Amino acid sequence: MLHKLSIRNAALIEHAELSFSGGLNVLSGETGAGKSVILDCIDFVLGAKADRSMIRFGAEECLVRAEFSANESVNEILSELDIETDETLILSRKISADGRGAMKINGNSVTASMLRRVTSLLVDVHGQSEHFFLLKESNQLQLLDAVGGLEITQQKEKIAELLAERKEIIRNLKLLGGDENERTRKLDILRYQIDEINRAQLKENEEEDLLALRNLYLNSEKILNALSAAKEYLLSESGSIDSLNGARRALSPIVKIEETYSLLAERMENAAAELTDIADAAETLADQLDIDEREAERVENRLDEIKTLKKKYGASISEILTFYTDAQSEYDLLSDSGEKYDALTEKLKNIEDKLYSSCKELTERRKITANTFTKRVIEELKALNITAAKFEIVFEEYSRSDVPSANGDGLDKIKFLFSANAGEPLKELSKIISGGETSRFMLAIKSQLSAVNQIQTFVFDEIDAGIGGRTARVVAEKFCNIARNVQIIAVSHLAQIAAFADREFLIEKQDINGRAQTLITEVTGDARTAEIARLISGNGGEFALKHAEELLQNAKTYKISLS
């Protein structure tokens, strides 16, 4: 329900704040006073398209803020959008003179599509609005099912169970590789993959060992040169060993003088022996480095083979071997799946037969509901002064082959067809219905169904277009009946409707400091009686005041009769 609407700098409205109640809220006033601006502001904050023309002349921006009580469906969407929920839902939107705008839900910035996703479940605006619930065919089916009640709900639950069973069968069939042709193709692919990996005879850590060998072969010349140079430095004349032996001989005359010199000479001798051993080792390593070109080629080919397998089956030998194990298991399963597949295929056929029968049964129940519902709505429309009204619900045909496209709503696609004038053919609701007819059509619908969806606020524009007298009284009473369950905000020029309001607002245009400005005032008591008298006669007067009092008393009496 919409609790409060705050408007700043919209058209002729500098600042206004409206506090709506549950039940029927009526906006009245002279033509051109600004009633449509208020509805435009409601549309604006709900996410409708807008432009800078709505900004009050001389202002930098237009701002509209609305406070709602949320419903369960709205809270679910807010949770998906990661927006904190509360008992009060606050929407705000502004547009600046430079064309920039901002939209927020509970202080969180949102996109237009996100905003409309939420507001489509809050308000249904009837008139020239994108928020008209019934213009969407999916909503038309939802409404018809709501009219059908428990029987249709139970049939849809049965269909949902069959759909879940069908989904599980299809999942199992996919695990078995599909039909015979698909299964044979899958087996051929698996056999090829298994054989290819098996022929390779891969071993864990093999690639690391091959890479080490390749690195050795690629650097063999560098290694030989280094080993040869090291041996040369050690063994050549005046090399390290020769120099060390010369140093040891130089100590010979003094080794017997003191033990210290003897130990030093011994260390030199050991060092010379160690260097000789090092030189021998370098020579041995050089001799062992026998590069076989064919072996080097084998290493490269093996690495290429592993690289190719990695591209196909995994990023490492370990992953390739895991793929091999899984492929072998799948191959074994598919090889033995023929009988299982045939059994599941037969089970799928039986389920789809049941699903088709259930969809047909749902369609029949919907058609029975549609027949009764359209007749009742036509009677309502006639009472609302659309005397030549025709209303039908048409069902699109379907066959057994359409079962794979079934969903929780079955296989039905419907359209609401309407004609308001004698001799005019029935056409889709969205293509022919006018603003005033839209409002009265929805009023007829709501008279037959008190809770089509969770939407709790209905805005009616042009509801009194072309009606008066008895029809106006009927419209007012129907508003009163519907407003027992939902909130209604209606623009009206009719005294009969205003008299039934639970809260009435007077929209006036005044010149303030030489500038036109729209003022909005809630009228109560004598002021309300005077406004209803003005709606009756245009300028009030004693007779009009008495008539207004009579209308208010009649409305009060009617409301009491409903309780």
C-alpha positions in Angstrom: 0.0 0.0 0.0 1.2 3.5 -0.8 1.3 5.5 2.5 3.0 8.7 1.5 3.9 10.6 -1.7 6.3 13.5 -1.6 6.8 15.7 -4.7 9.2 18.5 -5.3 9.4 20.8 -8.4 7.1 18.8 -10.7 5.3 20.9 -13.3 3.3 23.5 -11.2 3.9 21.7 -7.9 6.7 23.3 -5.9 6.3 21.0 -2.9 3.5 18.6 -1.9 3.1 15.7 0.5 0.1 13.4 0.3 -0.7 10.8 3.0 -3.0 8.1 1.6 -5.1 5.8 3.7 -6.3 2.3 2.9 -9.6 2.1 1.1 -10.7 4.7 -1.5 -8.6 7.9 -2.0 -10.0 10.4 -4.4 -8.3 13.3 -6.1 -10.7 16.0 -7.3 -10.3 19.5 -8.6 -10.8 21.8 -11.6 -9.6 20.7 -15.0 -6.0 21.8 -15.5 -5.4 22.1 -11.7 -2.7 19.4 -11.7 -4.4 16.1 -10.9 -2.7 14.4 -13.9 0.7 15.7 -12.6 0.2 13.7 -9.4 -0.4 10.5 -11.4 2.6 11.3 -13.6 4.7 11.6 -10.5 3.4 8.2 -9.3 4.3 6.8 -12.7 7.7 8.5 -12.5 8.7 7.0 -9.1 7.5 3.6 -10.3 10.0 3.6 -13.1 8.1 5.0 -16.1 9.9 7.0 -18.8 10.3 10.6 -18.0 12.1 13.7 -19.4 13.2 17.1 -18.2 9.9 18.7 -19.3 8.3 17.6 -16.0 10.8 19.8 -14.0 9.2 22.9 -12.6 10.4 26.0 -14.5 13.4 27.5 -12.9 14.2 24.5 -10.7 17.4 22.4 -11.0 15.7 19.0 -10.5 12.4 17.2 -9.8 12.3 14.7 -6.9 9.5 12.2 -6.1 9.6 10.0 -3.0 7.1 7.2 -2.1 6.7 5.1 1.0 5.0 1.7 0.7 4.4 -1.3 2.8 6.0 -4.2 1.0 4.5 -7.7 0.3 6.1 -11.1 0.3 6.9 -11.1 -3.5 8.6 -7.7 -3.3 10.7 -8.8 -0.3 11.9 -11.9 -2.3 13.0 -9.6 -5.2 14.7 -7.2 -2.8 16.6 -10.1 -1.3 17.7 -11.2 -4.8 18.9 -7.7 -5.4 20.8 -7.7 -2.0 18.7 -4.8 -0.7 17.8 -4.8 2.9 14.1 -5.2 3.6 12.0 -3.5 6.2 8.3 -3.0 6.9 8.5 0.3 5.0 9.7 0.3 1.4 11.0 3.7 0.3 11.3 4.6 -3.4 12.9 7.8 -4.6 13.7 9.1 -8.0 14.9 12.4 -9.4 15.7 14.0 -12.7 18.0 17.0 -13.2 17.8 19.8 -15.7 20.9 18.4 -17.4 19.1 15.1 -18.0 20.8 13.1 -15.4 18.7 11.0 -13.0 18.9 8.7 -10.0 16.7 5.9 -8.7 16.9 4.4 -5.2 15.2 1.6 -3.3 15.7 1.9 0.5 18.7 4.2 -0.2 20.3 1.7 -2.7 20.9 2.9 -6.2 19.1 0.8 -8.8 18.6 0.7 -12.6 15.2 1.4 -14.2 14.7 -2.3 -14.9 15.4 -3.3 -11.3 13.0 -0.6 -10.1 10.2 -1.7 -12.5 10.7 -5.3 -11.4 9.9 -4.3 -7.8 7.1 -1.7 -8.6 5.2 -4.0 -10.9 4.3 -5.9 -7.8 3.3 -2.8 -5.8 1.0 -0.7 -7.9 -1.3 -1.3 -10.9 -2.0 2.0 -12.7 -5.0 2.0 -15.0 -4.9 4.6 -17.8 -2.0 5.6 -20.0 0.6 3.5 -18.1 3.2 0.8 -18.5 2.1 -0.7 -15.2 -1.2 -2.2 -16.5 -1.2 -5.7 -15.2 -3.7 -7.2 -17.6 -2.0 -6.1 -20.9 0.6 -8.9 -20.4 -0.7 -12.2 -21.6 1.2 -14.2 -18.9 -0.7 -12.1 -16.3 -4.0 -12.8 -18.1 -3.4 -16.6 -17.6 -2.4 -15.9 -13.9 -5.7 -14.0 -13.4 -7.8 -16.8 -15.0 -6.1 -19.3 -12.8 -6.8 -17.2 -9.7 -10.5 -17.1 -10.7 -10.5 -20.9 -11.2 -9.3 -21.4 -7.6 -8.4 -24.7 -6.0 -9.2 -27.0 -8.8 -6.8 -25.3 -11.2 -4.2 -25.0 -8.5 -4.3 -28.7 -7.8 -4.2 -29.6 -11.5 -1.1 -27.4 -11.9 0.5 -29.1 -8.9 -0.1 -32.5 -10.6 1.6 -31.1 -13.8 4.5 -29.8 -11.7 5.1 -33.3 -10.3 5.0 -34.9 -13.8 7.4 -32.2 -15.1 9.8 -33.0 -12.3 9.6 -36.7 -13.0 10.1 -36.1 -16.7 13.2 -33.9 -16.0 14.7 -36.7 -13.9 14.2 -39.3 -16.7 15.8 -37.0 -19.2 18.7 -36.4 -16.9 19.2 -40.2 -16.6 18.9 -40.7 -20.3 21.7 -38.1 -20.9 23.9 -40.1 -18.5 23.3 -43.1 -20.7 24.4 -41.3 -23.8 21.0 -40.4 -25.4 19.4 -42.5 -28.2 21.1 -45.4 -29.9 22.7 -43.3 -32.6 24.0 -40.8 -30.1 25.2 -43.5 -27.7 27.1 -45.3 -30.6 28.7 -42.0 -31.6 29.7 -41.3 -27.9 31.1 -44.9 -27.6 33.2 -44.4 -30.7 34.6 -41.1 -29.4 35.4 -42.7 -26.0 37.0 -45.7 -27.5 39.3 -43.4 -29.6 40.2 -41.3 -26.6 40.9 -44.4 -24.4 43.0 -46.0 -27.1 45.0 -42.8 -27.8 45.8 -42.4 -24.1 46.5 -46.1 -23.6 49.0 -46.2 -26.5 50.9 -43.3 -25.0 51.7 -45.4 -21.9 52.1 -42.3 -19.8 53.9 -42.3 -16.4 53.8 -39.9 -13.5 56.7 -37.4 -13.5 57.7 -38.6 -17.0 57.4 -35.1 -18.5 59.7 -33.6 -15.8 62.4 -36.2 -16.6 62.1 -35.6 -20.4 62.4 -31.9 -19.9 65.5 -32.4 -17.8 67.0 -34.5 -20.6 66.1 -32.0 -23.3 67.7 -29.2 -21.2 70.9 -31.4 -21.0 71.0 -32.0 -24.8 70.4 -28.4 -25.6 73.3 -27.3 -23.4 75.7 -30.2 -24.2 78.2 -28.0 -26.1 78.3 -25.5 -23.3 78.8 -28.3 -20.7 81.7 -29.9 -22.7 83.4 -26.6 -23.1 83.1 -25.9 -19.4 84.3 -29.3 -18.3 87.3 -29.2 -20.7 88.3 -25.7 -19.5 88.1 -26.8 -15.9 90.3 -29.9 -16.6 92.8 -27.7 -18.5 93.1 -25.3 -15.5 93.7 -28.2 -13.2 96.1 -30.4 -15.2 98.0 -28.2 -17.6 101.6 -27.2 -17.0 101.6 -24.4 -14.4 98.0 -25.3 -13.8 96.5 -25.5 -10.3 97.8 -29.1 -9.5 101.2 -28.3 -10.8 101.4 -25.1 -8.9 100.2 -26.8 -5.7 102.8 -29.6 -6.0 105.5 -26.9 -6.5 104.4 -25.2 -3.4 104.5 -28.5 -1.4 108.1 -29.1 -2.7 109.1 -25.6 -1.6 108.2 -26.6 2.0 110.2 -29.7 2.0 113.4 -28.2 3.6 111.5 -27.0 6.7 109.0 -29.8 7.4 111.3 -31.4 10.0 112.0 -28.1 11.8 108.6 -27.9 13.4 105.4 -30.0 13.2 103.4 -27.0 12.0 105.3 -26.9 8.7 104.9 -30.6 8.3 101.1 -30.3 8.7 101.0 -27.5 6.2 102.9 -29.6 3.6 100.5 -32.5 4.3 97.5 -30.3 3.6 99.0 -29.2 0.3 99.6 -32.8 -0.7 95.9 -33.7 0.2 94.7 -30.7 -1.8 96.7 -31.8 -4.8 95.2 -35.2 -4.6 91.7 -33.8 -4.3 92.2 -31.6 -7.3 93.6 -34.5 -9.3 90.4 -36.4 -8.4 88.3 -33.4 -9.5 90.1 -33.2 -12.8 89.5 -37.0 -13.3 85.8 -36.5 -12.5 85.5 -33.6 -15.0 87.2 -35.8 -17.7 84.8 -38.7 -16.9 81.7 -36.5 -17.1 82.9 -35.1 -20.4 83.5 -38.6 -21.7 80.0 -39.7 -20.6 78.4 -36.8 -22.4 77.8 -38.8 -25.5 75.0 -37.1 -27.4 72.9 -39.5 -29.4 71.0 -37.5 -32.0 68.4 -40.2 -32.3 67.8 -40.1 -28.5 67.5 -36.3 -28.6 64.9 -36.6 -31.4 63.0 -39.3 -29.3 62.8 -36.9 -26.4 61.5 -34.1 -28.5 58.9 -36.4 -30.2 57.8 -37.7 -26.8 57.4 -34.2 -25.4 55.3 -33.2 -28.5 53.1 -36.3 -28.0 52.5 -35.4 -24.3 51.8 -31.7 -25.3 49.1 -32.9 -27.8 47.5 -35.1 -25.2 47.5 -32.3 -22.7 45.6 -30.0 -25.2 42.9 -32.7 -25.4 42.6 -34.3 -22.0 44.1 -32.2 -19.3 46.8 -29.7 -18.2 49.1 -32.4 -16.8 49.8 -36.1 -17.1 48.0 -36.6 -13.8 44.9 -35.0 -15.3 45.2 -37.0 -18.5 45.3 -40.2 -16.5 42.2 -39.1 -14.5 40.4 -38.4 -17.8 41.4 -41.9 -18.9 39.9 -43.5 -15.8 36.7 -41.5 -16.1 36.4 -42.3 -19.9 36.9 -46.0 -19.3 34.1 -45.9 -16.6 31.7 -44.0 -18.9 32.5 -46.4 -21.8 31.7 -49.4 -19.6 28.4 -47.8 -18.5 27.4 -47.0 -22.1 28.4 -50.4 -23.4 25.9 -51.9 -21.0 23.1 -49.2 -21.2 21.0 -50.4 -24.1 18.4 -52.1 -22.0 18.3 -49.3 -19.4 18.0 -46.7 -22.2 15.0 -48.6 -23.7 13.3 -48.8 -20.4 13.8 -45.1 -19.6 12.6 -44.2 -23.1 9.4 -46.1 -22.6 9.0 -44.5 -19.1 9.5 -41.1 -20.7 6.8 -41.8 -23.3 4.3 -42.8 -20.5 5.1 -39.7 -18.5 4.7 -37.4 -21.5 1.3 -39.1 -22.3 0.2 -38.4 -18.7 1.5 -34.9 -18.9 -0.4 -34.2 -22.2 -3.6 -35.6 -20.6 -3.1 -33.4 -17.5 -2.5 -30.3 -19.7 -5.7 -31.1 -21.7 -7.6 -31.5 -18.4 -6.2 -28.2 -17.2 -7.2 -26.5 -20.4 -10.8 -27.8 -20.1 -11.0 -26.5 -16.5 -9.7 -23.2 -17.6 -12.2 -23.0 -20.5 -15.1 -23.7 -18.1 -13.8 -21.0 -15.8 -13.3 -18.6 -18.7 -16.8 -19.1 -20.0 -18.4 -18.2 -16.6 -15.9 -15.4 -15.9 -16.4 -13.6 -19.2 -20.1 -13.6 -18.8 -19.9 -12.1 -15.3 -17.4 -9.5 -16.5 -19.7 -8.5 -19.4 -22.5 -8.0 -17.0 -20.3 -5.8 -14.8 -19.2 -3.8 -17.9 -22.8 -3.2 -18.9 -23.6 -1.9 -15.5 -20.6 0.4 -15.9 -22.2 1.9 -19.0 -20.3 -0.1 -21.6 -23.5 -1.6 -22.9 -22.2 -3.2 -26.1 -19.2 -4.8 -24.4 -18.0 -8.1 -25.7 -15.3 -10.0 -23.8 -13.8 -13.4 -24.7 -10.8 -15.5 -23.7 -9.3 -17.4 -26.6 -7.0 -20.4 -26.2 -4.2 -21.3 -28.6 -4.4 -24.9 -29.9 -1.6 -27.3 -29.0 -0.8 -31.0 -29.7 1.0 -34.0 -28.2 4.2 -32.9 -29.9 4.2 -29.7 -27.9 4.7 -31.5 -24.6 8.5 -30.8 -24.4 7.7 -27.1 -24.1 5.2 -27.6 -21.2 5.9 -25.7 -18.0 4.2 -25.2 -14.6 1.3 -23.4 -16.3 0.8 -26.4 -18.7 0.7 -25.7 -22.4 -2.0 -23.0 -22.6 -1.4 -19.6 -24.2 -4.4 -17.3 -23.9 -5.5 -13.8 -25.0 -8.1 -11.5 -23.6 -10.2 -10.1 -26.6 -12.4 -7.1 -26.1 -14.8 -4.9 -28.0 -16.5 -1.9 -26.4 -18.7 -0.9 -29.3 -21.4 -2.5 -31.2 -20.4 -3.8 -34.6 -16.7 -3.7 -33.8 -14.7 -7.0 -33.9 -13.0 -8.4 -30.9 -9.3 -7.5 -30.7 -6.5 -8.0 -28.2 -7.0 -5.9 -25.1 -3.8 -3.9 -25.4 -4.6 -2.8 -29.0 -8.1 -1.3 -28.7 -9.0 -0.4 -25.1 -9.1 3.3 -24.2 -8.0 4.9 -21.0 -11.5 5.2 -19.5 -12.5 1.7 -20.8 -9.3 0.3 -19.3 -10.2 1.6 -15.9 -13.8 0.3 -16.1 -12.7 -3.0 -17.5 -10.2 -3.5 -14.6 -13.0 -2.3 -12.2 -15.2 -5.1 -13.6 -12.4 -7.6 -13.2 -11.7 -6.6 -9.6 -15.4 -6.7 -8.8 -15.3 -10.4 -9.7 -12.0 -11.2 -8.0 -10.8 -9.5 -4.9 -7.3 -10.8 -4.9 -5.8 -11.4 -8.4 -2.3 -11.0 -7.1 -0.4 -9.4 -4.2 -0.7 -5.9 -5.6 -2.4 -3.8 -3.0 -2.6 -0.4 -4.7 -4.7 0.4 -7.8 -4.6 3.8 -9.5 -7.5 4.7 -11.7 -7.4 7.5 -14.2 -10.3 8.7 -16.4 -12.6 6.3 -14.6 -15.6 8.7 -15.0 -15.1 9.4 -18.7 -18.4 9.5 -20.4 -20.5 8.4 -17.4 -22.9 10.0 -15.0 -26.1 9.4 -13.0 -26.9 5.8 -12.2 -23.6 4.5 -13.8 -21.6 6.9 -11.6 -23.4 5.5 -8.5 -22.6 1.9 -9.6 -18.9 2.8 -10.2 -18.8 4.4 -6.8 -20.3 1.4 -5.1 -17.9 -1.0 -6.9 -15.0 1.2 -5.8 -16.2 0.9 -2.3 -16.5 -2.9 -2.5 -13.1 -3.4 -4.0 -11.5 -0.9 -1.5 -12.4 -3.2 1.4 -9.5 -5.4 0.3 -7.1 -3.1 -1.6 -6.1 0.6 -1.7 -7.6 2.7 -4.6 -6.3 6.1 -5.7 -8.7 7.6 -8.2 -8.9 10.9 -10.1 -12.6 11.8 -10.5 -14.8 14.7 -11.5 -17.9 13.0 -10.2 -19.5 13.9 -6.9 -21.0 10.4 -6.5 -17.5 8.9 -6.5 -16.0 11.6 -4.3 -18.7 11.0 -1.7 -17.6 7.4 -1.2 -14.0 8.4 -0.6 -12.3 7.4 2.6 -9.9 10.3 2.0 -10.3 13.1 -0.5 -7.7 15.6 -1.8 -8.5 18.9 -3.4 -6.2 19.9 -6.2 -6.2 23.6 -6.9 -4.2 26.0 -9.1 -3.5 29.4 -7.6 -1.4 32.4 -8.5 1.2 33.0 -5.8 3.5 36.0 -6.1 2.6 36.2 -9.8 3.3 32.6 -10.6 0.9 29.7 -11.1 1.3 26.9 -8.5 -0.6 23.7 -7.7 -1.7 23.2 -4.1 -2.9 19.9 -2.7 -5.1 19.9 0.4 -6.9 17.0 2.2 -10.5 18.1 2.6 -12.6 17.1 5.6 -15.8 18.2 7.2 -17.5 21.2 5.7 -14.7 21.7 3.3 -15.3 18.3 1.8 -19.1 18.9 1.6 -18.3 22.2 -0.2 -16.0 20.4 -2.7 -18.6 17.8 -3.5 -21.1 20.6 -4.0 -18.7 22.2 -6.4 -18.5 18.9 -8.3 -22.3 18.8 -8.5 -23.0 22.4 -9.7 -19.6 23.9 -10.6 -19.9 26.7 -8.0 -21.7 25.2 -5.0 -24.9 26.9 -3.8 -27.6 25.9 -1.2 -29.2 23.2 -3.3 -25.8 21.7 -4.2 -24.7 21.7 -0.6 -27.9 19.8 0.4 -27.3 17.4 -2.4 -23.7 16.9 -1.3 -24.8 16.2 2.3 -27.3 13.6 0.9 -24.6 11.9 -1.2 -22.2 11.7 1.8 -25.0 10.2 4.0 -26.0 7.7 1.3 -22.3 6.7 1.0 -22.0 6.3 4.7 -25.1 4.2 4.8 -23.9 1.9 2.0 -20.5 1.4 3.7 -22.3 0.4 7.0 -24.4 -2.1 5.0 -21.2 -3.9 3.9 -19.8 -4.3 7.4 
